[in-house]
Amino acid sequence: MWIWQAKKWPNFEFDAQALQPAVTSARIAQGRMLGMASQLQLVDLADLTIEGLAFEALATAQIEGEMLHPQSVRQSAARRLGLATAAKTTTKAAIPSAKPARKNFKIDNAAPLREEATLDVIQAAVSQYQQPLSEAQLLGWHASLFPGRMNRFTVGVYRSHDEPMQIVTPQLGKNDIIHYEALPSKDVAAHMQQLVAWFNSSQGQIDGIARAAVAHLWLEAIHPFEDGNGRIGRALSDLALAQDAQSSQHLFSLSHQLLAHRSDYYDQLQAATSKGNLNVTAWVQWFIQRLQGACEHSIQQMQGAVSKTRIWQQVRSIHPGISAGQQKVLAKLLDTKEAFSDGISTEKYVAITGLSRATAYRELTVLVSLGLLLKSGQGRGTRYGVAAFKPSPADTSPKQKL
């Protein structure tokens, strides 16, 4: 029995009291994130906003097994936000690796407009947070998601085929595993009208994070489109969260968290939809926890941005004579920590700067003597990593401490 076959469908229920601890923790993380954002320098806040939008686009596509080009996404995000000068390189390491896991997932690297299309949907969703939702908007998001190519289905319309809409895992020599079967196509329009009406009437009536969770689950349960349901569902969550915050600013990426917990994400959706029970407390609690994780991840990024700013202030004020190569390597280590979590070797220094090995060794030794890098290991295993920030004598005011 599927959730839409329940007698009281679509009257979803959840235990608000049981969810209160999770909501409180998420709101605390959200408050810390907003408070820290208010203290950031403009350039750091601009870069964080670009990262939030770029992470959301990269992750929501990768959940479906579609790999977008990180730098193209980031450049487009910066341009859309009018912050192109703040753009820096986004590394592949920033997004957890993922592979398609189910039959209806695909990889499409051929379409040159995919990066722009994904950002179109995300930005359209959050930029319209002050307006009531309409079916025309949802259909427009779907049409935007599949531009400029010959599609195997019609975009910007609800599905209309007679055969069942199923999410399956194929098995060699065995029957496919059916994870979910959505309601018949002929019923989609009526059920989408119910969803839109609820979405517009529920704002301010229930907790905003819980509302985003229910909206996402509801759309996934209907599965109104031939393709793109997950991305449209996550865009709808983004809209609900923007309405909750009364802001279109992307300071965090929920999809980044969903991607990091992708297997769990599928399991939670399946558990919620593959039963004739409309109590979705477990799903809502899991969703709230992912929102908390997204805020905490953003806080970590902010702390990193503050640390980088202070390190560069120290470099410029105390060590203005370091070479261009040394500055380039420091920037690489600070901006791509995931890629150099174990530090950098002399050979890598040579590759980055184009210097000789002898010169690279001398420059690394200087950086260690200045306290900017720490040396670890021996022989071929020698690595150099960024030293923990130590404030200079002129950098001791309480406002500047982490």
N, C-alpha and C positions, 0 to 999 in steps of 0.2 A: 504494500500500500504506500502510495506517495502522499506527500504533504497536502497537495492540492485536492486530494480525494477525501480529506477530513470533512466531517459534516459542517463544521463552523468555518471552513475556509472562506475568506482569508483573514479571520479574526485572530491574529497572532497574539500570544500571551507571553509575558516574562515576569519573573519575580523581582520587582524593583528593590525590595528589601534585601534579598539575597545578593543582588548586584551592587549594593551600596559600597562595600569595601573596595571593589574593583573600580567603581566610578570615582571614589575619593582618591585612590592612588593615581588614577589617570589624570584627574584634575590637578593634583599636586604637581605632577610632572609637567603638565601643560602650563601651569602657572610659573614654574621655575624656568621653563623654556621662554615664555613671553617676557619674564623679568630680565633674563640674561640678554635677550634680543634687544631690549630697550637700552642696554648699556654698551652695545657694540658700536664700534665706529662705523660710519656709513659704508665704507668700502667692504668691511667684513660682513655687514648685514646684506649688502647687495650680492656678495658672493654666496652667502648662505641661501638667499632667495633663489638664485640661479640653480644652486645645487638641489634645493627642494623640488623645483619644477622638473629639472633634468632627471633626478632620481625617480620621480613619479612616472615619467614617460618611459624611461629605460626599463623600470621594473614591471610596470603593468603590461608592457609588450613581452618581456621575457617570461613572465608567468605563463603566457600562452606559447612559449617556445619560439618567439620571434625576436631576433637579435637586431637591435638598432645600433647605429654607429654613435658611440658615446660623445665624441667631440662634436659631431654634427648636431646632436641633440642639444648639447650645452651651448653651442654658438647660437643656435636658433632661440633657445630659452633666453639667453642674454639679450639678443636683438629684440625679442618680443617685449621684454621688460625695460627696454631702453637702457640696458646696463652692459652694453657690449664691451666697454673698456675694462669692466671688472672681471671678464671671463678668463678663466684659467683652464688648464687641461684636466679633464675628468678621466680617471684611469679605469680600466676594465675591472681592476680589483675592487672598485667601490661597489660593484653589483655582484652578489654571489652568483657563481656559475649554476646553470640549470639546464636540463635537457628535457625535451618533450616527453611526456609520460603517458599520454592517452591518444586514442585514435583521432580525435577531432582537434588535436594540437598540430601546429605546423610551423615551419620556418620559411620565411619569405624575405630573402635578402635582395631580391631583384628589383623591387619597387623603389625608385629613387625618392618618392614622396612620403615614405612611411614615417620618417622622423617628424616631418611637418604635420602629417595627418594626426599622429598620436598627440602631439602638443596642441593641435587645434581643438581636439575633443576635451582635453584636460582644462585648457584655458577657457574654453567656452562654458564649461560647467561651472567653474568657480567665479568667473566674471559676472555670471547672471544670478549670483546668490541673493540679490535683493528683489528678484522677480519671481512670480509664481512659476512652478514647473508646468510644462505643457507637453502633450504627446508630440507636437510638431518639433519641439526642442530635442526630444529623445531621438526622433527619426532623423533630424538634422545631424545629431552627433554620429549616428550610425552611417549616414551618407558621407560625412567627413572622414570617417575612419578608413574608408576604402576608396581612395581617389585614383584617378588617372590610370586605370588598368582594366583589363577584361576580367570581370568577376564571374565566378561560376554560379552566382546568385544575384538577385536584384537587391541593391542597397537602398537604405532609407525607407524601407517598408517592413512590416511584420512578416514573419514566415507564413506561407500559405499552402505548403505541400500536405498531402493527405497522409503520408506515412508518418509514423511516430518520430518525435524528436528525442533522440536518446544520446546519453553520454556513456560510451562503452570502452572497455579494454579488450582488444582482440586476443584470442588464444589460439595458437597453432594446433590444429586438429581437434579443437574443442569449441563449444559454443562461447560466444563473446560474453564477457561479464558486463551486465547492464548496471551501471552505477546509479543512473537516474533516467526516468522517462517523464518528460514535461507534458503538460496538458495539451489537448488537440489544438491544431492551428486555428480551427474555426472559432475557438473560444478566446484567442489571445487578445484581440482588440478590446473586448469587454473587460477582461481582467486587467489590462493595462490602464484602462480608464479608472478602475477602482484604485489601482496603485497611485496614479497621479493625484486623484482626489484626496486620498489619505495623506500623501506626502505634503500637499498644500495645507491641509487642515491640522496636521499634527505638530507643526512647528511651534515650539514653546509649550506644548502640552505634555511632552515626555522629555526625558533627558536627551540632549542633542546627540551624544555619542551612541546611545542605544537606538535612537531614531535612524542614524546612519547605518547601523548594523542590520536593523529590520528591513530598511529600504533595499540594501544590497541583497539580502537573502530573498526577499520577495521577488525582485527582478530575476534573480537566478532561477527561482522556482518556476516562474512563468516561462523563462527562456524564449523571449519573444522574437529573436532574430535567427537567421540561418547561421550567422557567425558573428563574433564580436561581443557576445553576451557578457563575458567576464569583464572586458574593458569598459563596456557601457555601465555595468553594475558598479565597478569601482569608481567610475566618473560620477555616478549618482551618489555614492558615499562621499566623494570629495565635495560635491555640492552641499550635501547635508551638513558636513563638518564646517564648510565655509559659512553656512547660515548660522550654525551654532556659535562660531567665533565672530560672526559679523565682519568678516574680512576675506578678501580674495588672495591674501599674501600666502605664499607657500613657504612655510618655515620647516615643514617636515614632510616626509613621504610615507604614507600608510602602505602603499604598494611595495615599497622597499622592504617593509616588515613582513608583508604577506609572502613575498618572494623568498625571504630568508626562512620562512616557516611553510613553504609551499605544500609539502606533503600533508602537514597538519591542516592547512587551509582546505585542501580537497576533502580530507577526512571529516572536518567539521561541517562543511557544506553538505556532504553526503549524509552524515548523521542527522542533520536537521531536516533534510528534504525527503529522506527515504523512510518516512514513518507517517502514520496518520494522526500525528499529535502536533498541535499548534503551539505547544509550550516550547519556546526557543531560548530559554534562559541560558543554556549551555553555550549556544552559538553567540549570543550577545556578550556574555562574559569573556569568551575567547577573543572576540573582536575588540572589546574594550582594552584587554591586555595588550593586543597588538598596537592599538593607538598609544597606549602608555609607552610601549617600546619605541615607537616612532618619535615621540617627544624626547625620550631619553637619548636616542641616537642623535637627534638634533642638538641636544645640550652638549653632547660629546664633541660635535662638530664646532659648536660655538667656543667651547673651551680650547679646542685646537687652534681656532682662528685667533683667539686672544693670545695664546702662547706664541704663535708665529709672529704676531704683530710685535710683541714684546722682545722676542729674540732679534728681529730685524732692527728694532729701535736700539737695542744694545750693540748690535754689530755696527750700525752706522755711527753711534756716539762714541764707542770705546775702541772699535777695530775698523776704522774707515779705510785702512790701507790694504785690506784683503783683496786678492786678485779677482778678476772677472770669473775665472774658472772656479775659484772657491765659492763665490757667490752663487754661481749656477748650480753647483753640487748641493749647497745648503738649501737652495730653493727646491731642488728635486727631492731631497730627503724630507723636507717639511711638507711639501704639497702632495707627496705620494707615499705616505707612511706604510700603507698596506703592501706596496710593491717592495719596500725596503725595510720590512719589519725586523730583519736580522742584520741590518746595517749594509754598508757598501764596501766592496773590495777595491784594492788598488787598480785592478784591471777594469772594473766598472767605472772608476774615476777617469781612467784613460779614455774609455769609450765615450763618456759624456762630454769631456772637455777637449779631446783631441790632442792632449799633451803627451809627452814622453812618459815612460814609466818612472824614470828617475825624478822628473819634475812633479809628477802626480804624488809620489811618495813624500817629497819635501813639503808640498802644499798640505797634504793630509797631516803630516807631523806638526805643521804650524797650527792647523785648526785644533788639533788635540792640545797643544801647548797653550792655546788661548782659552781652552775650556769650552769650545763650541762643539767639539766632537769627543766621543769616548771610544777608546780602542779596546777591542776584545779579541781573544783567540790568538793563535800563533801560526807562523808559516803561511801555507796556502789558506788556512782557515781564518786569517786575520780579517776583522771587519771593523768598520767605523760607523758609529751611530750618533744621532743628535743627542747632546748632553741635556739633562734636565735644566730647565730655565732657572737661573739664579739672578735675582734682581741686583742691579748695580746700586752703589751708594745713593745715587740720585733718584732711584726708583723704589722708594720705600713708603710712599703714602698709602694709607689703608684702601683708598678707592682703586688702586692699581693691583691689589692682591687678588688672586683667584679665590 
